[in-house]
Amino acid sequence: MSAMVISSLDRFISMARKLEAYGVTNIHLCYAKSTDDLDISVIALVPFVDYVILGQDAHYLPYLNQIVKEAQLRHIPVLPEERIVAVKN
């Protein structure tokens, strides 16, 4: 399984450990920072992950809505950080 985690680096590290424990072996960090530059590669990666995890600080990413819309169009679950436990079926 794979996941894209949108968060700060500190939050990513703690979430990555939890996800690895559930068998998510391919984990991508989308660093949530305030920037005007749109990173197309992040949006292009969405179709290739099984989950999109939103860290508590994901709202700092100005193009977060575009990532979430792409995930919803492709029926990829978008989970808040608090629901990581729900990732494992």
C-alpha positions in Angstrom: 0.0 0.0 0.0 1.0 3.6 -0.5 0.1 6.9 1.0 0.7 10.6 0.5 1.1 12.5 3.8 0.6 16.3 3.7 2.1 17.7 6.8 5.2 19.2 8.4 8.3 17.1 8.7 7.8 16.4 12.4 4.3 15.3 12.0 5.2 13.2 9.0 7.8 11.2 11.0 5.3 10.2 13.6 2.6 9.3 11.1 5.1 7.4 8.9 5.9 5.1 11.8 2.2 4.4 12.4 1.5 3.8 8.7 4.5 1.4 8.4 3.1 -0.6 11.3 -0.1 -1.1 9.2 1.8 -2.2 6.1 1.9 1.0 4.2 5.4 0.7 2.7 5.5 3.5 0.1 5.0 6.8 1.9 5.4 10.2 0.2 5.7 13.5 2.0 4.1 16.6 0.6 5.6 19.3 2.8 2.9 21.6 4.0 4.3 25.1 3.7 3.0 28.4 2.6 4.2 29.0 -1.0 2.8 30.5 -4.1 4.5 27.9 -6.3 2.2 25.1 -7.5 4.0 21.8 -7.4 2.4 19.9 -10.3 4.4 16.8 -9.5 2.5 16.4 -6.2 -0.9 16.5 -7.9 0.4 14.1 -10.5 1.4 11.6 -7.8 -2.1 11.4 -6.3 -3.5 8.8 -8.7 -0.7 6.4 -7.7 -1.3 6.3 -4.0 -3.9 4.3 -2.0 -4.5 7.0 0.6 -4.0 10.7 1.1 -3.4 11.6 4.8 -4.0 15.2 5.9 -1.8 16.3 8.8 -3.2 18.9 11.2 -1.0 21.5 9.6 -2.0 20.6 6.0 -4.0 23.8 5.6 -0.7 25.7 5.1 -0.5 24.2 1.6 -2.2 26.7 -0.8 -3.1 24.0 -3.4 -4.4 21.5 -0.9 -7.9 21.8 -2.4 -6.6 20.7 -5.8 -4.9 17.6 -4.2 -8.1 16.7 -2.4 -10.3 17.2 -5.5 -7.9 14.9 -7.5 -8.1 12.2 -4.8 -11.9 12.5 -4.7 -12.2 12.2 -8.5 -10.2 9.0 -8.4 -12.0 7.6 -5.3 -8.9 7.7 -3.2 -9.6 7.9 0.5 -8.6 11.2 2.1 -8.1 10.8 5.9 -7.3 13.3 8.6 -4.2 12.6 10.7 -6.5 11.5 13.6 -7.9 8.6 11.6 -4.7 6.9 10.7 -5.9 4.0 12.8 -8.7 3.5 10.3 -6.2 2.9 7.4 -5.9 -0.8 8.1 -8.9 -2.8 7.0 
